[in-house]
Amino acid sequence: MAMTNKEIIMTERILNNIDFDLEINTYAGWNRNGFTINKGSKALFTTQIWKPCKNKNKETEQEQKRMYLVKASYFSINQVTKIEQSKAS
């Protein structure tokens, strides 16, 4: 049976000696939370995680949910900067 994303990330943390208390996320994840990766920062680790995909069956018009593996690079809270929101007057 395939591992879940949580299991994949936990395994990578163990293999790379990354503290479980250290907050990590992907580039896209940090961006969604209002952060940007600091210039020159290298990913703590890169792995493959599961991403959902919806396919529409053309014959039956029903959506099929599938999962596929995508490459994901993880960065720590120490490698990001909060994006400042400009105040519109």
Backbone atoms as SQL, in Angstrom:
CREATE TABLE atoms (id INTEGER PRIMARY KEY, chain TEXT, resi INTEGER, resn TEXT, atom TEXT, x REAL, y REAL, z REAL);
INSERT INTO atoms VALUES
  (1, 'A', 1, 'MET', 'N', 0.843, -1.179, 0.000),
  (2, 'A', 1, 'MET', 'CA', 0.000, 0.000, 0.000),
  (3, 'A', 1, 'MET', 'C', 0.886, 1.241, 0.000),
  (4, 'A', 2, 'ALA', 'N', 0.462, 2.270, -0.701),
  (5, 'A', 2, 'ALA', 'CA', 1.235, 3.512, -0.812),
  (6, 'A', 2, 'ALA', 'C', 1.170, 4.320, 0.484),
  (7, 'A', 3, 'MET', 'N', 2.228, 5.067, 0.725),
  (8, 'A', 3, 'MET', 'CA', 2.274, 5.922, 1.910),
  (9, 'A', 3, 'MET', 'C', 1.452, 7.184, 1.663),
  (10, 'A', 4, 'THR', 'N', 0.934, 7.758, 2.751),
  (11, 'A', 4, 'THR', 'CA', 0.228, 9.032, 2.659),
  (12, 'A', 4, 'THR', 'C', 1.253, 10.162, 2.606),
  (13, 'A', 5, 'ASN', 'N', 0.800, 11.378, 2.264),
  (14, 'A', 5, 'ASN', 'CA', 1.703, 12.525, 2.238),
  (15, 'A', 5, 'ASN', 'C', 2.338, 12.758, 3.601),
  (16, 'A', 6, 'LYS', 'N', 1.563, 12.616, 4.680),
  (17, 'A', 6, 'LYS', 'CA', 2.113, 12.803, 6.028),
  (18, 'A', 6, 'LYS', 'C', 3.224, 11.808, 6.306),
  (19, 'A', 7, 'GLU', 'N', 3.026, 10.559, 5.906),
  (20, 'A', 7, 'GLU', 'CA', 4.042, 9.531, 6.107),
  (21, 'A', 7, 'GLU', 'C', 5.293, 9.809, 5.272),
  (22, 'A', 8, 'ILE', 'N', 5.093, 10.261, 4.051),
  (23, 'A', 8, 'ILE', 'CA', 6.223, 10.593, 3.176),
  (24, 'A', 8, 'ILE', 'C', 7.059, 11.709, 3.801),
  (25, 'A', 9, 'ILE', 'N', 6.394, 12.772, 4.260),
  (26, 'A', 9, 'ILE', 'CA', 7.093, 13.917, 4.845),
  (27, 'A', 9, 'ILE', 'C', 7.785, 13.520, 6.148),
  (28, 'A', 10, 'MET', 'N', 7.128, 12.720, 6.980),
  (29, 'A', 10, 'MET', 'CA', 7.730, 12.273, 8.236),
  (30, 'A', 10, 'MET', 'C', 8.993, 11.446, 7.947),
  (31, 'A', 11, 'THR', 'N', 8.927, 10.577, 6.965),
  (32, 'A', 11, 'THR', 'CA', 10.086, 9.756, 6.590),
  (33, 'A', 11, 'THR', 'C', 11.241, 10.640, 6.123),
  (34, 'A', 12, 'GLU', 'N', 10.942, 11.650, 5.308),
  (35, 'A', 12, 'GLU', 'CA', 11.974, 12.567, 4.819),
  (36, 'A', 12, 'GLU', 'C', 12.607, 13.351, 5.967),
  (37, 'A', 13, 'ARG', 'N', 11.792, 13.763, 6.939),
  (38, 'A', 13, 'ARG', 'CA', 12.322, 14.480, 8.111),
  (39, 'A', 13, 'ARG', 'C', 13.324, 13.599, 8.858),
  (40, 'A', 14, 'ILE', 'N', 12.974, 12.328, 9.026),
  (41, 'A', 14, 'ILE', 'CA', 13.853, 11.393, 9.728),
  (42, 'A', 14, 'ILE', 'C', 15.145, 11.177, 8.936),
  (43, 'A', 15, 'LEU', 'N', 15.017, 10.919, 7.642),
  (44, 'A', 15, 'LEU', 'CA', 16.188, 10.658, 6.796),
  (45, 'A', 15, 'LEU', 'C', 17.136, 11.855, 6.710),
  (46, 'A', 16, 'ASN', 'N', 16.580, 13.077, 6.792),
  (47, 'A', 16, 'ASN', 'CA', 17.376, 14.292, 6.674),
  (48, 'A', 16, 'ASN', 'C', 17.672, 14.959, 8.016),
  (49, 'A', 17, 'ASN', 'N', 17.381, 14.268, 9.124),
  (50, 'A', 17, 'ASN', 'CA', 17.627, 14.789, 10.479),
  (51, 'A', 17, 'ASN', 'C', 17.025, 16.179, 10.692),
  (52, 'A', 18, 'ILE', 'N', 15.763, 16.349, 10.307),
  (53, 'A', 18, 'ILE', 'CA', 15.060, 17.627, 10.468),
  (54, 'A', 18, 'ILE', 'C', 14.142, 17.529, 11.674),
  (55, 'A', 19, 'ASP', 'N', 14.301, 18.460, 12.609),
  (56, 'A', 19, 'ASP', 'CA', 13.531, 18.491, 13.852),
  (57, 'A', 19, 'ASP', 'C', 12.032, 18.537, 13.534),
  (58, 'A', 20, 'PHE', 'N', 11.255, 17.738, 14.258),
  (59, 'A', 20, 'PHE', 'CA', 9.812, 17.692, 14.030),
  (60, 'A', 20, 'PHE', 'C', 9.110, 18.964, 14.497),
  (61, 'A', 21, 'ASP', 'N', 9.771, 19.783, 15.324),
  (62, 'A', 21, 'ASP', 'CA', 9.186, 21.046, 15.776),
  (63, 'A', 21, 'ASP', 'C', 9.386, 22.169, 14.750),
  (64, 'A', 22, 'LEU', 'N', 10.282, 21.973, 13.790),
  (65, 'A', 22, 'LEU', 'CA', 10.569, 22.989, 12.781),
  (66, 'A', 22, 'LEU', 'C', 9.435, 23.026, 11.759),
  (67, 'A', 23, 'GLU', 'N', 8.848, 24.206, 11.582),
  (68, 'A', 23, 'GLU', 'CA', 7.746, 24.357, 10.622),
  (69, 'A', 23, 'GLU', 'C', 8.305, 24.340, 9.210),
  (70, 'A', 24, 'ILE', 'N', 7.759, 23.465, 8.363),
  (71, 'A', 24, 'ILE', 'CA', 8.180, 23.369, 6.970),
  (72, 'A', 24, 'ILE', 'C', 6.956, 23.436, 6.061),
  (73, 'A', 25, 'ASN', 'N', 7.201, 23.809, 4.815),
  (74, 'A', 25, 'ASN', 'CA', 6.131, 23.857, 3.828),
  (75, 'A', 25, 'ASN', 'C', 6.771, 23.914, 2.446),
  (76, 'A', 26, 'THR', 'N', 5.963, 23.730, 1.414),
  (77, 'A', 26, 'THR', 'CA', 6.434, 23.859, 0.043),
  (78, 'A', 26, 'THR', 'C', 6.473, 25.329, -0.344),
  (79, 'A', 27, 'TYR', 'N', 7.078, 25.624, -1.483),
  (80, 'A', 27, 'TYR', 'CA', 7.101, 26.999, -1.994),
  (81, 'A', 27, 'TYR', 'C', 5.673, 27.533, -2.116),
  (82, 'A', 28, 'ALA', 'N', 4.807, 26.747, -2.731),
  (83, 'A', 28, 'ALA', 'CA', 3.409, 27.170, -2.912),
  (84, 'A', 28, 'ALA', 'C', 2.696, 27.329, -1.573),
  (85, 'A', 29, 'GLY', 'N', 2.982, 26.438, -0.639),
  (86, 'A', 29, 'GLY', 'CA', 2.366, 26.516, 0.685),
  (87, 'A', 29, 'GLY', 'C', 2.761, 27.784, 1.422),
  (88, 'A', 30, 'TRP', 'N', 4.047, 28.134, 1.395),
  (89, 'A', 30, 'TRP', 'CA', 4.490, 29.376, 2.042),
  (90, 'A', 30, 'TRP', 'C', 3.850, 30.575, 1.357),
  (91, 'A', 31, 'ASN', 'N', 3.783, 30.534, 0.013),
  (92, 'A', 31, 'ASN', 'CA', 3.172, 31.635, -0.736),
  (93, 'A', 31, 'ASN', 'C', 1.711, 31.837, -0.353),
  (94, 'A', 32, 'ARG', 'N', 0.951, 30.766, -0.242),
  (95, 'A', 32, 'ARG', 'CA', -0.461, 30.854, 0.155),
  (96, 'A', 32, 'ARG', 'C', -0.615, 31.484, 1.534),
  (97, 'A', 33, 'ASN', 'N', 0.376, 31.289, 2.397),
  (98, 'A', 33, 'ASN', 'CA', 0.325, 31.815, 3.761),
  (99, 'A', 33, 'ASN', 'C', 0.967, 33.198, 3.885),
  (100, 'A', 34, 'GLY', 'N', 1.309, 33.820, 2.752),
  (101, 'A', 34, 'GLY', 'CA', 1.822, 35.188, 2.780),
  (102, 'A', 34, 'GLY', 'C', 3.319, 35.313, 3.000),
  (103, 'A', 35, 'PHE', 'N', 4.087, 34.300, 2.629),
  (104, 'A', 35, 'PHE', 'CA', 5.542, 34.331, 2.783),
  (105, 'A', 35, 'PHE', 'C', 6.212, 34.159, 1.427),
  (106, 'A', 36, 'THR', 'N', 7.464, 34.593, 1.350),
  (107, 'A', 36, 'THR', 'CA', 8.273, 34.352, 0.171),
  (108, 'A', 36, 'THR', 'C', 9.575, 33.690, 0.612),
  (109, 'A', 37, 'ILE', 'N', 10.129, 32.841, -0.248),
  (110, 'A', 37, 'ILE', 'CA', 11.382, 32.151, 0.062),
  (111, 'A', 37, 'ILE', 'C', 12.523, 33.154, -0.098),
  (112, 'A', 38, 'ASN', 'N', 13.451, 33.167, 0.874),
  (113, 'A', 38, 'ASN', 'CA', 14.604, 34.060, 0.807),
  (114, 'A', 38, 'ASN', 'C', 15.495, 33.685, -0.370),
  (115, 'A', 39, 'LYS', 'N', 16.017, 34.703, -1.061),
  (116, 'A', 39, 'LYS', 'CA', 16.871, 34.497, -2.219),
  (117, 'A', 39, 'LYS', 'C', 18.082, 33.651, -1.830),
  (118, 'A', 40, 'GLY', 'N', 18.382, 32.664, -2.644),
  (119, 'A', 40, 'GLY', 'CA', 19.536, 31.799, -2.421),
  (120, 'A', 40, 'GLY', 'C', 19.273, 30.611, -1.510),
  (121, 'A', 41, 'SER', 'N', 18.070, 30.519, -0.947),
  (122, 'A', 41, 'SER', 'CA', 17.747, 29.395, -0.053),
  (123, 'A', 41, 'SER', 'C', 17.617, 28.098, -0.848),
  (124, 'A', 42, 'LYS', 'N', 18.200, 27.057, -0.312),
  (125, 'A', 42, 'LYS', 'CA', 18.098, 25.720, -0.913),
  (126, 'A', 42, 'LYS', 'C', 17.071, 24.919, -0.123),
  (127, 'A', 43, 'ALA', 'N', 16.321, 24.100, -0.799),
  (128, 'A', 43, 'ALA', 'CA', 15.305, 23.276, -0.148),
  (129, 'A', 43, 'ALA', 'C', 15.952, 22.346, 0.871),
  (130, 'A', 44, 'LEU', 'N', 15.255, 22.140, 1.998),
  (131, 'A', 44, 'LEU', 'CA', 15.728, 21.182, 3.000),
  (132, 'A', 44, 'LEU', 'C', 15.740, 19.779, 2.414),
  (133, 'A', 45, 'PHE', 'N', 14.698, 19.464, 1.650),
  (134, 'A', 45, 'PHE', 'CA', 14.617, 18.187, 0.947),
  (135, 'A', 45, 'PHE', 'C', 13.590, 18.298, -0.167),
  (136, 'A', 46, 'THR', 'N', 13.728, 17.426, -1.137),
  (137, 'A', 46, 'THR', 'CA', 12.786, 17.327, -2.251),
  (138, 'A', 46, 'THR', 'C', 12.300, 15.891, -2.296),
  (139, 'A', 47, 'THR', 'N', 11.005, 15.734, -2.470),
  (140, 'A', 47, 'THR', 'CA', 10.417, 14.397, -2.500),
  (141, 'A', 47, 'THR', 'C', 9.219, 14.405, -3.444),
  (142, 'A', 48, 'GLN', 'N', 8.535, 13.305, -3.531),
  (143, 'A', 48, 'GLN', 'CA', 7.314, 13.231, -4.327),
  (144, 'A', 48, 'GLN', 'C', 6.142, 13.008, -3.381),
  (145, 'A', 49, 'ILE', 'N', 5.104, 13.833, -3.565),
  (146, 'A', 49, 'ILE', 'CA', 3.894, 13.712, -2.757),
  (147, 'A', 49, 'ILE', 'C', 2.690, 13.519, -3.677),
  (148, 'A', 50, 'TRP', 'N', 1.592, 13.069, -3.089),
  (149, 'A', 50, 'TRP', 'CA', 0.366, 12.817, -3.848),
  (150, 'A', 50, 'TRP', 'C', -0.421, 14.099, -4.048),
  (151, 'A', 51, 'LYS', 'N', -0.928, 14.294, -5.265),
  (152, 'A', 51, 'LYS', 'CA', -1.763, 15.446, -5.586),
  (153, 'A', 51, 'LYS', 'C', -3.042, 14.933, -6.241),
  (154, 'A', 52, 'PRO', 'N', -4.206, 15.447, -5.784),
  (155, 'A', 52, 'PRO', 'CA', -5.461, 15.000, -6.394),
  (156, 'A', 52, 'PRO', 'C', -5.665, 15.603, -7.780),
  (157, 'A', 53, 'CYS', 'N', -6.346, 14.861, -8.612),
  (158, 'A', 53, 'CYS', 'CA', -6.650, 15.301, -9.970),
  (159, 'A', 53, 'CYS', 'C', -8.074, 14.851, -10.288),
  (160, 'A', 54, 'LYS', 'N', -8.865, 15.757, -10.834),
  (161, 'A', 54, 'LYS', 'CA', -10.228, 15.399, -11.226),
  (162, 'A', 54, 'LYS', 'C', -10.279, 15.252, -12.740),
  (163, 'A', 55, 'ASN', 'N', -10.721, 14.099, -13.191),
  (164, 'A', 55, 'ASN', 'CA', -10.914, 13.841, -14.614),
  (165, 'A', 55, 'ASN', 'C', -12.400, 13.681, -14.869),
  (166, 'A', 56, 'LYS', 'N', -12.850, 14.237, -15.965),
  (167, 'A', 56, 'LYS', 'CA', -14.246, 14.092, -16.326),
  (168, 'A', 56, 'LYS', 'C', -14.349, 13.034, -17.416),
  (169, 'A', 57, 'ASN', 'N', -15.154, 12.004, -17.154),
  (170, 'A', 57, 'ASN', 'CA', -15.380, 10.950, -18.130),
  (171, 'A', 57, 'ASN', 'C', -16.289, 11.520, -19.219),
  (172, 'A', 58, 'LYS', 'N', -15.799, 11.558, -20.456),
  (173, 'A', 58, 'LYS', 'CA', -16.542, 12.191, -21.549),
  (174, 'A', 58, 'LYS', 'C', -17.841, 11.444, -21.878),
  (175, 'A', 59, 'GLU', 'N', -17.849, 10.148, -21.659),
  (176, 'A', 59, 'GLU', 'CA', -19.036, 9.361, -21.992),
  (177, 'A', 59, 'GLU', 'C', -20.138, 9.521, -20.951),
  (178, 'A', 60, 'THR', 'N', -19.766, 9.492, -19.680),
  (179, 'A', 60, 'THR', 'CA', -20.777, 9.514, -18.619),
  (180, 'A', 60, 'THR', 'C', -20.918, 10.883, -17.947),
  (181, 'A', 61, 'GLU', 'N', -20.000, 11.821, -18.279),
  (182, 'A', 61, 'GLU', 'CA', -19.995, 13.158, -17.672),
  (183, 'A', 61, 'GLU', 'C', -19.802, 13.122, -16.158),
  (184, 'A', 62, 'GLN', 'N', -19.261, 12.032, -15.634),
  (185, 'A', 62, 'GLN', 'CA', -18.989, 11.925, -14.199),
  (186, 'A', 62, 'GLN', 'C', -17.525, 12.241, -13.940),
  (187, 'A', 63, 'GLU', 'N', -17.288, 12.914, -12.790),
  (188, 'A', 63, 'GLU', 'CA', -15.924, 13.224, -12.405),
  (189, 'A', 63, 'GLU', 'C', -15.284, 12.017, -11.739),
  (190, 'A', 64, 'GLN', 'N', -14.066, 11.742, -12.103),
  (191, 'A', 64, 'GLN', 'CA', -13.297, 10.673, -11.482),
  (192, 'A', 64, 'GLN', 'C', -12.155, 11.317, -10.718),
  (193, 'A', 65, 'LYS', 'N', -12.016, 10.963, -9.449),
  (194, 'A', 65, 'LYS', 'CA', -10.923, 11.499, -8.657),
  (195, 'A', 65, 'LYS', 'C', -9.761, 10.520, -8.694),
  (196, 'A', 66, 'ARG', 'N', -8.598, 11.043, -9.084),
  (197, 'A', 66, 'ARG', 'CA', -7.388, 10.238, -9.119),
  (198, 'A', 66, 'ARG', 'C', -6.286, 10.988, -8.400),
  (199, 'A', 67, 'MET', 'N', -5.229, 10.270, -8.061),
  (200, 'A', 67, 'MET', 'CA', -4.069, 10.865, -7.420),
  (201, 'A', 67, 'MET', 'C', -2.845, 10.557, -8.269),
  (202, 'A', 68, 'TYR', 'N', -1.923, 11.515, -8.309),
  (203, 'A', 68, 'TYR', 'CA', -0.662, 11.266, -8.988),
  (204, 'A', 68, 'TYR', 'C', 0.459, 11.924, -8.198),
  (205, 'A', 69, 'LEU', 'N', 1.683, 11.448, -8.405),
  (206, 'A', 69, 'LEU', 'CA', 2.835, 11.951, -7.674),
  (207, 'A', 69, 'LEU', 'C', 3.420, 13.178, -8.358),
  (208, 'A', 70, 'VAL', 'N', 3.743, 14.198, -7.549),
  (209, 'A', 70, 'VAL', 'CA', 4.399, 15.410, -8.048),
  (210, 'A', 70, 'VAL', 'C', 5.630, 15.692, -7.197),
  (211, 'A', 71, 'LYS', 'N', 6.603, 16.349, -7.787),
  (212, 'A', 71, 'LYS', 'CA', 7.820, 16.732, -7.077),
  (213, 'A', 71, 'LYS', 'C', 7.500, 17.921, -6.174),
  (214, 'A', 72, 'ALA', 'N', 7.963, 17.868, -4.926),
  (215, 'A', 72, 'ALA', 'CA', 7.730, 18.951, -3.976),
  (216, 'A', 72, 'ALA', 'C', 9.015, 19.218, -3.194),
  (217, 'A', 73, 'SER', 'N', 9.408, 20.499, -3.140),
  (218, 'A', 73, 'SER', 'CA', 10.578, 20.913, -2.375),
  (219, 'A', 73, 'SER', 'C', 10.097, 21.615, -1.118),
  (220, 'A', 74, 'TYR', 'N', 10.702, 21.272, 0.004),
  (221, 'A', 74, 'TYR', 'CA', 10.273, 21.811, 1.297),
  (222, 'A', 74, 'TYR', 'C', 11.308, 22.769, 1.874),
  (223, 'A', 75, 'PHE', 'N', 10.796, 23.894, 2.406),
  (224, 'A', 75, 'PHE', 'CA', 11.598, 24.945, 3.022),
  (225, 'A', 75, 'PHE', 'C', 11.113, 25.155, 4.446),
  (226, 'A', 76, 'SER', 'N', 12.007, 25.636, 5.325),
  (227, 'A', 76, 'SER', 'CA', 11.635, 25.861, 6.728),
  (228, 'A', 76, 'SER', 'C', 11.220, 27.307, 6.956),
  (229, 'A', 77, 'ILE', 'N', 10.640, 27.564, 8.113),
  (230, 'A', 77, 'ILE', 'CA', 10.237, 28.913, 8.521),
  (231, 'A', 77, 'ILE', 'C', 11.457, 29.836, 8.574),
  (232, 'A', 78, 'ASN', 'N', 12.644, 29.274, 8.785),
  (233, 'A', 78, 'ASN', 'CA', 13.882, 30.061, 8.846),
  (234, 'A', 78, 'ASN', 'C', 14.342, 30.537, 7.472),
  (235, 'A', 79, 'GLN', 'N', 13.727, 30.050, 6.414),
  (236, 'A', 79, 'GLN', 'CA', 14.130, 30.379, 5.053),
  (237, 'A', 79, 'GLN', 'C', 13.126, 31.295, 4.342),
  (238, 'A', 80, 'VAL', 'N', 12.161, 31.822, 5.078),
  (239, 'A', 80, 'VAL', 'CA', 11.115, 32.638, 4.455),
  (240, 'A', 80, 'VAL', 'C', 11.002, 34.005, 5.120),
  (241, 'A', 81, 'THR', 'N', 10.386, 34.932, 4.389),
  (242, 'A', 81, 'THR', 'CA', 10.111, 36.277, 4.888),
  (243, 'A', 81, 'THR', 'C', 8.650, 36.583, 4.630),
  (244, 'A', 82, 'LYS', 'N', 8.005, 37.211, 5.614),
  (245, 'A', 82, 'LYS', 'CA', 6.599, 37.600, 5.469),
  (246, 'A', 82, 'LYS', 'C', 6.490, 38.664, 4.385),
  (247, 'A', 83, 'ILE', 'N', 5.523, 38.490, 3.487),
  (248, 'A', 83, 'ILE', 'CA', 5.289, 39.471, 2.425),
  (249, 'A', 83, 'ILE', 'C', 4.489, 40.627, 3.028),
  (250, 'A', 84, 'GLU', 'N', 5.014, 41.839, 2.872),
  (251, 'A', 84, 'GLU', 'CA', 4.313, 43.010, 3.415),
  (252, 'A', 84, 'GLU', 'C', 3.192, 43.401, 2.467),
  (253, 'A', 85, 'GLN', 'N', 2.031, 43.631, 3.054),
  (254, 'A', 85, 'GLN', 'CA', 0.859, 44.054, 2.273),
  (255, 'A', 85, 'GLN', 'C', 0.910, 45.562, 2.111),
  (256, 'A', 86, 'SER', 'N', 0.836, 46.043, 0.875),
  (257, 'A', 86, 'SER', 'CA', 0.826, 47.490, 0.667),
  (258, 'A', 86, 'SER', 'C', -0.565, 48.015, 0.960),
  (259, 'A', 87, 'LYS', 'N', -0.621, 49.152, 1.660),
  (260, 'A', 87, 'LYS', 'CA', -1.903, 49.747, 2.047),
  (261, 'A', 87, 'LYS', 'C', -2.351, 50.711, 0.941),
  (262, 'A', 88, 'ALA', 'N', -3.488, 50.402, 0.354),
  (263, 'A', 88, 'ALA', 'CA', -4.044, 51.260, -0.698),
  (264, 'A', 88, 'ALA', 'C', -4.827, 52.400, -0.042),
  (265, 'A', 89, 'SER', 'N', -4.528, 53.624, -0.451),
  (266, 'A', 89, 'SER', 'CA', -5.223, 54.793, 0.124),
  (267, 'A', 89, 'SER', 'C', -6.347, 55.248, -0.765);
